[in-house]
Amino acid sequence: MNKFNLTALQAQLEKARSLQEKREDYYNEKSEKWQESEKGESYEYRTQELEGIIDDLENAIDQFDNWNSEGL
């Protein structure tokens, strides 16, 4: 039976998590005025989009892992 190699997906997941953490740190270091500005809100929105992508990638990895372990 063919199994999925999840190494590349897991590596990309780690990169995405690292980027999300850096973006959150950057945002939190900015002034409240900047955070409430159009640029700050746009930055936060994009960071939240990344969070959604991370969730989707985690789910995909879990599903592939389940597929691999079923061995049917």
Secondary structure as GFF3:
##gff-version 3
##sequence-region A 1 72
A	DSSP	alpha_helix	7	29	.	.	.	ID=ss1
A	DSSP	alpha_helix	32	36	.	.	.	ID=ss2
A	DSSP	alpha_helix	38	70	.	.	.	ID=ss3
###
